[in-house]
Amino acid sequence: MPTFVRQLETVMMAPMMICGSAACGGDAMRSEKAVKSTAGGSAAERGLDFQARASAIVMAHLLAERPIGWLEGILDETPFELDAETGGPGDDIRFVTKGGKRVELQVKRGLQSGKDLWEALLALSVGISVGKIDAGVLAVCPDSSGTIRAKLAEDIVRLGTGRSDGLREIGRAWAEKLSGAALDASLVCRHLRIVVVSAVDGNREAEATAIERLSSVVHDPMSAWPVLVDTGRRLIRMRGRVTPEDICRYLSLAHVGLKTSDIDTRAQLLAATREWLHSTHASMTLIGINGAVPFNAC
């Protein structure tokens, strides 16, 4: 399996002024606040980077027309188009599957048990309950709470089968949250998953899998991957949507070619059609001139 490692952007910290006199106390305090503000900004940037990489993973599977594997046993989540910053139950990422199912994601880096966890899960749960989405995913990174990544993730699957016995403390707390919101735990949890997305510095396993998927449709998957990550960032800024046609265009602009010897996906068909049109209409024949004349030479 190919490996892809890309360092996160350098975290810039504002210098702390050190002063021994009482008169400098105000300046030192302001400097300390500047450091905290910068650290907070850097944390937000890391969160957005994680979201962009999660989007890129979806796009890689969209291009390869392969299921992502986050909703195994629930539905075939082979993506067809992707939206960012939707304002819906998932808010961060929404994708529509080839079968027309609606899946939304909340993407959280460094998530711990508490308000952020319950609010994210309840938003997805309400969306599932009212039929606004067909499945919800809470995507967390490997350095999120182990209790969330393992125990709560397993208890949600158990609740989805109709079982409420044998739950761990955090699973019981979640069942109580659902009950307090008048939501059917079995119905909700049957369509809800917590997944670990390894797309952070030091743990790029999910990215490596995505790059492997890309290798089936593009000539240079290592060059294609940063194009998808940059597209993910652009989608966040623009609150945009991306389709196979859009991804093909972005890759073409970055001079990343798709494989067209064997046509297995829509993206490859688009690329092959474009190549045929170019070869067919890229030149013309003029009377008195031997051979074809390229249009760009006229």
Secondary structure, DSSP 8 states (H G I E B T S, - for coil): --------------------SGGGHHHHHHHHHHHHHHHHHHHHHHHHHHHHHHHHHHHHHHHHT---STTTTT----EEEEEES-SSSS-SEEEEETT--EEEEEEESS--SSHHHHHHHHHHHHHHHTTS-SEEEEEE-TTS-HIIIIIIHHHHHHHHTT--TT--HHHHHHHHHHHHTT--HHHHHTTEEEEE---BTTB-HHHHHHHHHHTTTBS-HHHHHHHHHHHHHHHHHHT-EE-HHHHHHHHHHTT--B--SS--SHHHHHHHHHHHHHHHHSEE--TT-SS-EEGGG-
